[in-house]
Amino acid sequence: MSSSTINLITGANAPLGEAATVKVTVSCKHSPAELDVSCFMVGSDGKVSSDDYFVFYNQPADPGRIVQFVPKDKLNSEFIINLSALQSSPIQKCVFAITLDGPGTFADVAGCRITAATPMNEIIYEITEGNAETSLVLAELYRHSSGFKLRAVGRGFHGGLKPLAEAHGVNVAEEESSSPAPAAPTVQAEQARRHASSAMDTSRSQAASTAAGAPPAKLNLNKIDLLKQKVTISLRKKNIEQEKARVAVIFDASGSMYGLYQKGVVQRAFERVLAVAASMDDDGMMDVWFFASKCQRMKSVNENEFENYVQNTYANPRLFGGLGAGNNEPLVIADIIKKYTKEEPSGMPTYVVFFSDGGIYETKKISKLLIDSSDKNIFWQFVGLGNADFGVLRKLDDLRGRVLDNADFFALDDLDRVSDEDLYDRLFDEYPQWLKDARAKGIVRT
């Protein structure tokens, strides 16, 4: 029987026929960096059932060896897929993706294609348009009636291999630095090691290890890495994923907050905002304030310093570092304005997340500060914790006299009950419009 060639365009599909196996080849003619190719063996929910079903250079086969990764060189890789075994498995789709391991985007990559070859036909999908992303979902091999089809996807994805894996449900093992056993390599460590040795030898060695029954290595991503992926999704929804800003967080440290500090709620809130800073801050640092009757600036922090930050900063939250028990929002708001407009002026936007559990009564002073700073490059995102008296914050939309609407507010009955996805969507509800308006008026210049 003669074979045929089928060329797909984005969104199109073609049947693989009745072949027992298929060879899927991913190749490019030119790339500014080495290419990492991966296959996600997902269920009907689009997620892997465990990270054993994430096949890539550091795990070249799934437990049943339905999909096997065969590296060629830095621009070419293959997957051998046992369609007979796939048919009897619970796997619904095999998603093939490619990631740049180094500088550049896929706008700099030329001649990228994926080919599915069986004895009966050859299905080819070429990426003809450059994508300004660092990862691409190339194609999906999926069930159709009693057989399988290949669908051309060509969807760009920002953030590299880590968030791409997380988006497909890869479970992540935490790093344990105190263990004497060899640690499962992080994506960053593995990529750095591969730059220092032969990618071919590395992959062959790992394939031999897997074949001998050694447990597959896991991705090691910390808590902030996982949250950053969700931040990226929210930023992409708002079309601001490329925007940079200075990021700050302010925590109410008044006496009524004591329980939230003791229960770790403030630490978890800190981590969730730190992921925002790690994703969009111009230098990856987050500025931090605590306030009660007084306020205090803390040392700026990056994503590698998140563990026990609140406990280490406020070892005894009942005393609140001598800041007092009441609320003095105007004091900390004025200090923030001073820092970003007088001490460290910049044309870059400043995104401030302000947590409070209420008791806000300085309506006139807060209003004046927000009105006076409305021509400055500062956006205020107030978040209320609990069902309390938030005073003027509930009426920000009615605050007259501002050059721009420079603030938003929402209250949460229980911060821990709000999903990360919902929280980030709400945090970025009004910020994109302010950013657009501030840029149009020359308030934001970068």
SULMO-V376340 format. One record per backbone hydrogen bond with DSSP energy under -0.5 kcal/mol. CO is the residue of the C=O (numbers start at 0). NH is the residue of the N-H. Records with the same first field share a line. If there is no record, write none. Layout:
CO=NH, NH
//
This chain:
3=121
5=7, 123
7=125
8=11
11=151
13=149
19=82, 83
21=23, 80
22=24, 116
23=78
24=114
25=76
26=112
29=109
33=100
34=36
35=98
37=96
38=40, 54
39=41, 94
40=48
41=91, 92
42=45
46=42
49=52
50=53
52=40, 54
53=55
54=38
55=58
57=216
58=55
59=68
61=64
65=81
66=61
67=79
69=77
72=71, 75
73=34
74=27
75=71, 72
76=25
77=69
78=23, 80
79=67, 81
80=21, 82
81=85
82=86
83=87
85=88
91=142
92=41, 94
93=95, 140
94=39
95=137, 138
96=37
97=135
98=35
99=101
100=33
104=107
105=108
109=28, 29
111=126
112=26
113=124
114=24, 116
115=122
116=22
119=3
120=117
121=5, 123
122=115
123=7
124=113
125=127
130=105, 106, 132
132=105
133=99
134=156
135=97, 137
136=153, 154
137=152, 153
138=95
139=141, 150
140=93
141=148
143=146
146=143
147=15, 16
148=141
149=13
150=139
151=10
153=155
154=136
156=133, 134
159=163
160=164
161=165
162=166
163=167
164=167, 169
165=168
167=47
175=178
185=189
186=190
187=191
188=192
189=193
190=194
191=195
192=195, 196
193=196
197=201
198=202
199=203
200=204
201=205
202=206
203=207
204=208
205=209
206=210
207=211
208=213
209=212
218=172, 220
221=225
222=226
223=227
224=228
225=229
226=230
227=231
228=232
229=233
230=234
231=235
232=236
233=237
234=239
235=238
239=242
244=281
245=350
246=286
247=352
248=288
249=354
250=290
253=256
254=257
256=259, 260
257=261
258=262
259=264, 265
260=263
263=267
264=268
265=269
266=270
267=271
268=272
269=273
270=274
271=275
272=276
273=277
274=278
275=279
276=280
279=244
284=246
285=300
286=248
287=297
288=250
289=295
290=252
291=327
293=291
295=289
297=287
300=285
301=304
302=305
305=308
307=311
308=312
309=313
313=316
315=318, 319, 320
318=321, 323
319=322
322=292, 293
324=254
327=330, 331
328=332
329=333
330=334
331=335
332=336
333=337
334=338
335=339
336=340
337=341, 342
338=343
346=444, 445
348=245
349=351, 378
350=247
351=353, 380
352=249, 354
353=382
354=251
355=384
358=360
360=362
361=365
362=366
363=367
364=368
365=369
366=370
367=371
368=372
370=373
372=375
375=377
376=349
378=351, 380
379=381, 407
380=353
381=409
382=355
383=385, 411
385=387
387=389
388=358, 359
389=392
390=393
391=394
392=395
394=397
395=398
397=399
403=405
405=379
407=381
409=383
411=385
413=416
414=417
416=418
418=422
419=423
420=424
421=425
422=426
423=427
425=428
427=431
429=433
430=434
431=435
432=436
433=437
434=438
435=439
436=440
437=442, 443
438=441
442=444
//
